[in-house]
Amino acid sequence: MATLKEVKTKISAVKKTKQITKAMKMVATSKLRSSQMTMEAFRPYAEKFSEVLGNIADKTGDESNPLLTPKEEIVNTHIVLLTSDRGLCGGFNTHLIEKAEALYEEKIAQGRKVSFTNFGKKGNTWCRKNKLTVDNTYLNIVGSKISFTTASKSGDELIMKFLFGEYDEVFVVYASYQGMASQPPVIRQILPIPVIETKTEVEKGTADRYLPEHIIEPSPDELLNEMLPRNVYIQIYHALLETSTSEHAARMRAMDNATKACNDMIDSLTLAYNKARQAAITAELMDIVGGAEALRG
């Protein structure tokens, strides 16, 4: 049985751990609010951009731009994996890596060569550990203030390699923020750009079929050539915002659970301490009573 001093030392250590987890939860909560506001402000822009782009693509056809045209033979698959740089966020990174690993194994089974671009230290460490091909690594991006320049820079490189035949298809694996309790990993194809569908009023539940008509100058083809690369940037930027918000939510939840576990451990250790102290007091009383009886005899 542990001595009183050992139990007291454990209680002190758990209390210090609780202070750390509580502070980390407060930091994650603060970052979550800021990241969530940025993500929610960007969503309407991304949706409207896709709507306008889909309307223009309908006028030109899917084969009017090489970014819309699937390759006849797919040999090289590229995966953009978004993870965090730091841990202490539960199974957040594990789920993302498992999703990327499943996609990797699927493409390898189809006889394709697979390479990676990593945003985040955790995903990069996994790739290096398993000796996978890593073309680019971006650290200290997810979880911090994300610049659109980062998305456009990485997007430009992906587009150039796709056009020159180094990549035949490109997927991004990221965490989709659906609330505090759910941040499931998602796979999305970004090159070649999938068919962009526009919502009609019929799909929205109204009787009349109506598509907004846009005045296009100078021409649909020229405008599409300008907008399609930006669509890739927006997809990457949107994935970065979603993953960053999801990371803060996962860390906040993990630190909250850790704080609750510390409280449970403190209660358990306090009970053990009281039992040990009571046992020590009882033993001392027995010794006193025994000594007094011996003297009386």
C-alpha positions as CSV (number, residue, x, y, z in Angstrom):
1,M,0.0,0.0,0.0
2,A,1.3,3.5,-0.9
3,T,2.5,5.7,1.9
4,L,0.9,9.0,2.8
5,K,3.8,10.9,1.3
6,E,3.6,9.0,-2.0
7,V,-0.1,9.6,-2.3
8,K,0.2,13.3,-1.4
9,T,3.0,13.7,-4.1
10,K,0.7,12.0,-6.7
11,I,-2.2,14.4,-5.8
12,S,0.1,17.4,-6.2
13,A,1.4,16.1,-9.6
14,V,-2.1,15.6,-10.9
15,K,-3.2,19.1,-9.8
16,K,-0.3,20.6,-11.7
17,T,-1.3,18.5,-14.8
18,K,-4.8,19.8,-14.4
19,Q,-3.6,23.4,-14.5
20,I,-1.8,22.7,-17.8
21,T,-4.7,21.0,-19.5
22,K,-7.1,23.7,-18.3
23,A,-4.8,26.4,-19.7
24,M,-4.4,24.6,-23.0
25,K,-8.2,24.2,-23.3
26,M,-8.6,28.0,-22.8
27,V,-6.0,28.7,-25.5
28,A,-7.7,26.3,-27.9
29,T,-11.1,27.9,-27.2
30,S,-9.7,31.3,-28.0
31,K,-8.1,30.1,-31.3
32,L,-11.2,28.2,-32.2
33,R,-13.4,31.3,-32.1
34,S,-11.1,33.2,-34.4
35,S,-10.6,30.3,-36.9
36,Q,-14.3,29.5,-37.0
37,M,-15.2,33.1,-37.8
38,T,-12.8,33.1,-40.7
39,M,-14.0,29.8,-42.0
40,E,-17.7,30.7,-41.8
41,A,-17.0,34.0,-43.5
42,F,-15.3,32.3,-46.4
43,R,-17.9,29.6,-47.0
44,P,-20.5,31.9,-48.8
45,Y,-17.7,33.1,-51.1
46,A,-16.6,29.6,-52.0
47,E,-20.2,28.5,-52.7
48,K,-21.0,31.5,-54.9
49,F,-17.7,31.1,-56.8
50,S,-18.5,27.5,-57.6
51,E,-22.0,28.5,-58.7
52,V,-20.7,31.2,-61.1
53,L,-18.0,28.9,-62.4
54,G,-20.4,26.1,-63.0
55,N,-22.6,28.4,-65.0
56,I,-19.7,29.5,-67.2
57,A,-18.5,25.9,-67.6
58,D,-22.0,25.0,-69.0
59,K,-21.5,27.5,-71.7
60,T,-18.1,26.3,-72.8
61,G,-18.1,22.5,-72.3
62,D,-16.0,20.2,-70.1
63,E,-13.2,19.8,-72.7
64,S,-12.6,23.6,-73.2
65,N,-9.8,23.6,-70.6
66,P,-7.1,21.0,-69.7
67,L,-7.9,21.5,-66.0
68,L,-11.4,20.1,-66.6
69,T,-10.3,17.2,-68.9
70,P,-9.5,13.8,-67.2
71,K,-6.3,12.1,-68.4
72,E,-6.9,9.1,-70.7
73,E,-4.4,7.0,-68.7
74,I,-3.9,7.6,-65.0
75,V,-0.4,6.6,-63.8
76,N,0.6,9.2,-61.2
77,T,-1.7,10.1,-58.3
78,H,-0.8,12.9,-55.9
79,I,-2.3,13.3,-52.4
80,V,-2.3,16.6,-50.4
81,L,-2.5,15.5,-46.8
82,L,-3.5,18.1,-44.2
83,T,-2.6,17.4,-40.5
84,S,-1.5,19.4,-37.5
85,D,2.0,20.2,-36.4
86,R,1.3,19.5,-32.7
87,G,-0.3,16.7,-30.9
88,L,-2.6,16.6,-27.8
89,C,-5.7,16.7,-29.9
90,G,-7.1,13.2,-29.5
91,G,-7.4,11.0,-32.6
92,F,-7.5,14.0,-34.9
93,N,-4.3,13.2,-36.8
94,T,-4.8,9.5,-36.6
95,H,-8.1,9.6,-38.4
96,L,-6.7,11.9,-41.2
97,I,-3.7,9.6,-41.7
98,E,-5.9,6.5,-41.7
99,K,-8.0,8.1,-44.5
100,A,-4.9,9.0,-46.5
101,E,-3.5,5.5,-46.0
102,A,-6.7,3.9,-47.3
103,L,-6.6,6.1,-50.4
104,Y,-2.9,5.3,-50.9
105,E,-3.5,1.6,-50.7
106,E,-6.4,1.8,-53.1
107,K,-4.3,3.6,-55.7
108,I,-1.4,1.3,-55.2
109,A,-3.7,-1.7,-55.7
110,Q,-4.7,-0.1,-59.1
111,G,-1.1,0.0,-60.1
112,R,-0.5,3.7,-59.8
113,K,2.5,5.7,-58.4
114,V,1.5,7.8,-55.4
115,S,3.3,10.9,-54.0
116,F,2.4,13.4,-51.2
117,T,2.3,17.0,-50.4
118,N,2.1,17.5,-46.6
119,F,0.7,20.4,-44.7
120,G,1.7,19.6,-41.1
121,K,4.4,17.8,-39.2
122,K,2.3,14.8,-38.2
123,G,1.5,13.7,-41.8
124,N,5.1,14.4,-42.9
125,T,6.4,12.2,-40.1
126,W,4.1,9.4,-41.1
127,C,5.2,9.6,-44.8
128,R,8.9,9.6,-43.8
129,K,8.4,6.7,-41.4
130,N,6.8,4.6,-44.1
131,K,9.3,5.7,-46.8
132,L,6.6,7.3,-49.0
133,T,7.4,9.8,-51.8
134,V,7.0,13.4,-50.5
135,D,7.3,16.2,-53.1
136,N,6.6,19.1,-50.8
137,T,6.2,19.9,-47.1
138,Y,4.6,23.0,-45.5
139,L,5.0,23.3,-41.7
140,N,3.5,25.7,-39.2
141,I,0.5,26.4,-41.5
142,V,-2.4,24.5,-40.1
143,G,-3.5,25.8,-36.7
144,S,-2.1,29.3,-37.2
145,K,-3.3,32.3,-39.2
146,I,-3.6,31.0,-42.8
147,S,-2.8,33.3,-45.7
148,F,-4.4,32.8,-49.1
149,T,-0.9,33.2,-50.6
150,T,0.0,29.9,-49.1
151,A,-2.9,28.2,-50.9
152,S,-2.2,30.0,-54.2
153,K,1.5,29.1,-54.1
154,S,0.9,25.4,-53.5
155,G,-2.0,25.4,-56.0
156,D,0.2,26.9,-58.7
157,E,2.8,24.1,-58.2
158,L,0.1,21.4,-58.4
159,I,-1.4,22.9,-61.5
160,M,1.9,23.2,-63.3
161,K,2.8,19.5,-62.5
162,F,-0.7,18.4,-63.6
163,L,-0.4,20.3,-66.9
164,F,3.1,18.9,-67.6
165,G,2.0,15.4,-66.9
166,E,3.8,14.8,-63.6
167,Y,0.4,14.3,-61.9
168,D,-2.6,12.7,-63.5
169,E,-4.9,13.3,-60.6
170,V,-4.7,15.2,-57.4
171,F,-6.7,14.6,-54.2
172,V,-6.8,16.5,-50.9
173,V,-7.4,14.8,-47.5
174,Y,-8.6,17.2,-44.8
175,A,-10.9,17.4,-41.8
176,S,-14.4,18.8,-42.4
177,Y,-15.6,20.9,-39.5
178,Q,-19.2,19.9,-38.7
179,G,-19.3,21.0,-35.1
180,M,-17.6,20.6,-31.8
181,A,-18.3,16.8,-31.7
182,S,-17.6,15.9,-35.3
183,Q,-14.6,16.6,-37.6
184,P,-14.6,13.7,-40.0
185,P,-11.8,13.3,-42.5
186,V,-12.8,14.0,-46.1
187,I,-11.3,13.1,-49.5
188,R,-11.9,15.6,-52.4
189,Q,-10.5,15.6,-55.9
190,I,-9.2,19.0,-57.0
191,L,-7.4,18.0,-60.3
192,P,-8.8,17.4,-62.8
193,I,-11.5,19.7,-61.6
194,P,-14.7,17.6,-61.2
195,V,-17.9,18.6,-63.0
196,I,-19.2,21.7,-61.4
197,E,-22.9,21.4,-60.9
198,T,-25.2,24.5,-60.5
199,K,-28.2,24.4,-58.3
200,T,-31.6,25.1,-59.9
201,E,-34.7,26.4,-58.2
202,V,-36.3,23.0,-58.8
203,E,-33.6,21.4,-56.7
204,K,-34.3,24.0,-54.0
205,G,-37.9,23.0,-53.9
206,T,-39.6,25.7,-56.0
207,A,-41.8,25.1,-59.1
208,D,-40.0,27.2,-61.7
209,R,-36.7,26.2,-63.2
210,Y,-34.4,29.2,-63.1
211,L,-30.6,29.6,-63.6
212,P,-29.1,33.1,-63.0
213,E,-27.7,34.5,-66.3
214,H,-24.3,36.2,-66.1
215,I,-23.1,38.7,-68.6
216,I,-19.7,37.4,-69.6
217,E,-16.9,39.5,-71.0
218,P,-14.6,39.1,-72.9
219,S,-15.7,35.5,-73.5
220,P,-16.6,32.4,-71.5
221,D,-13.4,30.5,-72.5
222,E,-11.1,33.4,-71.5
223,L,-12.9,33.9,-68.3
224,L,-12.8,30.2,-67.5
225,N,-9.1,30.0,-68.1
226,E,-8.7,32.7,-65.5
227,M,-11.1,31.3,-62.9
228,L,-10.3,27.6,-62.9
229,P,-6.8,28.0,-61.3
230,R,-8.4,30.3,-58.7
231,N,-10.9,27.5,-58.0
232,V,-8.0,25.2,-57.1
233,Y,-6.6,27.9,-54.8
234,I,-10.0,28.3,-53.1
235,Q,-10.4,24.5,-52.6
236,I,-7.0,24.3,-50.9
237,Y,-7.6,27.4,-48.8
238,H,-11.0,26.1,-47.8
239,A,-9.5,22.8,-46.8
240,L,-6.8,24.6,-44.7
241,L,-9.5,26.6,-42.9
242,E,-11.6,23.6,-42.2
243,T,-8.7,21.6,-40.9
244,S,-7.4,24.4,-38.7
245,T,-10.8,24.9,-37.1
246,S,-11.2,21.2,-36.6
247,E,-7.8,20.9,-35.0
248,H,-8.7,23.6,-32.4
249,A,-12.0,21.9,-31.7
250,A,-10.4,18.5,-31.3
251,R,-7.7,19.9,-29.0
252,M,-10.3,21.8,-26.9
253,R,-12.3,18.6,-26.5
254,A,-9.2,16.5,-25.7
255,M,-8.1,19.0,-23.1
256,D,-11.6,19.1,-21.6
257,N,-11.6,15.3,-21.3
258,A,-8.1,15.4,-19.8
259,T,-9.2,18.0,-17.2
260,K,-12.1,15.8,-16.2
261,A,-9.9,12.8,-15.9
262,C,-7.6,14.8,-13.6
263,N,-10.5,15.6,-11.4
264,D,-11.5,11.9,-11.2
265,M,-7.9,11.0,-10.4
266,I,-7.7,13.6,-7.7
267,D,-10.9,12.3,-6.1
268,S,-9.6,8.7,-6.2
269,L,-6.2,9.7,-4.8
270,T,-7.8,11.8,-2.1
271,L,-10.0,8.8,-1.1
272,A,-6.9,6.6,-1.0
273,Y,-5.0,9.3,1.0
274,N,-7.9,9.5,3.6
275,K,-8.0,5.7,3.9
276,A,-4.2,5.5,4.4
277,R,-4.3,8.2,6.9
278,Q,-7.2,6.6,8.8
279,A,-5.3,3.3,8.8
280,A,-2.2,5.0,10.1
281,I,-4.2,6.6,12.9
282,T,-5.9,3.4,13.8
283,A,-2.6,1.6,13.9
284,E,-1.1,4.2,16.2
285,L,-4.2,4.0,18.5
286,M,-3.8,0.2,18.6
287,D,-0.2,0.6,19.6
288,I,-1.1,3.1,22.4
289,V,-3.9,0.9,23.7
290,G,-1.6,-2.1,23.6
291,G,1.1,-0.3,25.4
292,A,-1.3,0.9,28.1
293,E,-2.6,-2.6,28.6
294,A,0.9,-4.0,28.9
295,L,1.8,-1.4,31.5
296,R,-1.4,-2.1,33.5
297,G,-0.6,-5.8,33.4
